[in-house]
Amino acid sequence: MSEDQEPIVRAPLFPLYGQVKRCLHAWDGEAVRAVRDMITAIHDQTGTPQNPVDWSDPDTWIAERLSGEHARLATKVWIDSGKTVNPRHVYGCYLFINRLNLLGQSANRYVLGDRGERFLADDPALLQELDAGEGIPKILSLVAETPQAKRSDLIDDWGAYLLAVSKFSTQKVFGDTLRRRLLNLVERGLVERDGNRYSITDSGLSYLKSFPESAADRKPSSQRTDVALAVRAFNEAQIEALRRRLMGLEPYAFEHFVKELLEAMDYENVEVTRQSGDKGIDVVANYQFGITEITEVVQVKRTESTIGRRVIDELRGALPYHRAIRGTIITLGPFARGVEESALFPGAAPITLIDGDRLLELVVKHQIGVRRKPVDLLEVDEAFFADRSVVVEAEGADEN
């Protein structure tokens, strides 16, 4: 970042907007100094590695470690937020609110003014202003460009971006600022999280596209994102075509398709049953679970209709006929509400449920009936040429 460039991405402790809203309500009308002193009183109690301080239960620690105004204000934050905002972790909200003037001040007290009211109402123009100043469009574009991305997939590009637009320069800060912003986006429904993987939602895509092109330093290059979105749209169309192809298979052909999928997932001795008296079981397979090989039975439903609890009970009843200790139901449709609880009922044999969406994910992952085609994007390495410019300037200075 050049010396005359105003930095963006200035909040290392980037908060959840839901927590900011609750703090706005809790601190409205409170003395500015009282809020600051409460935060200081909490953070002064750091503990030691030998005697750590447990901050997980505000119902306990507020009474034990705070008194007077500090205890009253901490309790107000905790109770007024419906016990969702731990007063120990409001420093990021405090910095964010003050720097962005979400609370005004009158007679040394916080006052919820127009800007704070707009934030509480999710005013689009205000949110765009705040998000653009904290690199949110960049993160949305990175997630859009990398389907099912882990944070490790995003950190290099995010770090390069921070070096260009902020004063942050360490790998630790790169990782923490990325993590906090992803959590913010998940809370707002702009990004969805599945385990340790993130993907942009339709709402996130619409929001990304809403940022003005004029904000060149705050909105990432649209060309690369447009390419990524085009690839995403193509892939989604192909997945829907795959779903239709699977629905068009004859039932026995669909069972053999499932057999190939299970073999790709490292199941062994996979057999499609055709004999009478199989109790509705379509596929039987063995799976190595640690040092033990277990038998698993699979019932295949080539249907987009909803699967109810009766199917679970029937499959569980058929397990002894195949000496199986667990079963799986694979369908192109959904499962009815409450079926998952029945499938994992305590004391009963477990039944794994794979609905249509999960089935397609597994098919794509193991490339059964689909093929992956690489797409290479070329970018000029600006850092490469910047380094060489410095070398040339230095050599020229030596000659003079």
Stockholm file with secondary structure:
# STOCKHOLM 1.0

chainA/1-400         MSEDQEPIVRAPLFPLYGQVKRCLHAWDGEAVRAVRDMITAIHDQTGTPQNPVDWSDPDTWIAERLSGEHARLATKVWIDSGKTVNPRHVYGCYLFINRLNLLGQSANRYVLGDRGERFLADDPALLQELDAGEGIPKILSLVAETPQAKRSDLIDDWGAYLLAVSKFSTQKVFGDTLRRRLLNLVERGLVERDGNRYSITDSGLSYLKSFPESAADRKPSSQRTDVALAVRAFNEAQIEALRRRLMGLEPYAFEHFVKELLEAMDYENVEVTRQSGDKGIDVVANYQFGITEITEVVQVKRTESTIGRRVIDELRGALPYHRAIRGTIITLGPFARGVEESALFPGAAPITLIDGDRLLELVVKHQIGVRRKPVDLLEVDEAFFADRSVVVEAEGADEN
#=GR chainA/1-400 SS CCTTSCCCCCCTTCCCHHHHHHHHHHHTTSBHHHHHHHHHHHHTCCCCSSSCCCCSCHHHHHHHHCCHHHHHHHHHHHHHTTSCSCGGGCHHHHHHHHHTTSSEEETTEEECCHHHHHHHTTCHHHHHHHHHTTTHHHHHHHHHHSTTBCHHHHHHHHHHHHHHHSSCCCHHHHHHHHHHHHHHHHHTTSEEEETTEEEECHHHHHHHHTSCTTCTTTSCCHHHHHHHHHHHHHHHHHHHHHHHHHHHSCHHHHHHHHHHHHHHTTCEEEEECCSTTCTTCCEEEEEEETTEEEEEEEEEECCCSCBCHHHHHHHHHHGGGGTCSEEEEEESSCBCTTHHHHHTCTTSCCEEEECHHHHHHHHHHHTSSCCCCCCCCCCCCHHHHHHHHHHHHHHHHHHC
#=GC SS_cons         CCTTSCCCCCCTTCCCHHHHHHHHHHHTTSBHHHHHHHHHHHHTCCCCSSSCCCCSCHHHHHHHHCCHHHHHHHHHHHHHTTSCSCGGGCHHHHHHHHHTTSSEEETTEEECCHHHHHHHTTCHHHHHHHHHTTTHHHHHHHHHHSTTBCHHHHHHHHHHHHHHHSSCCCHHHHHHHHHHHHHHHHHTTSEEEETTEEEECHHHHHHHHTSCTTCTTTSCCHHHHHHHHHHHHHHHHHHHHHHHHHHHSCHHHHHHHHHHHHHHTTCEEEEECCSTTCTTCCEEEEEEETTEEEEEEEEEECCCSCBCHHHHHHHHHHGGGGTCSEEEEEESSCBCTTHHHHHTCTTSCCEEEECHHHHHHHHHHHTSSCCCCCCCCCCCCHHHHHHHHHHHHHHHHHHC
//
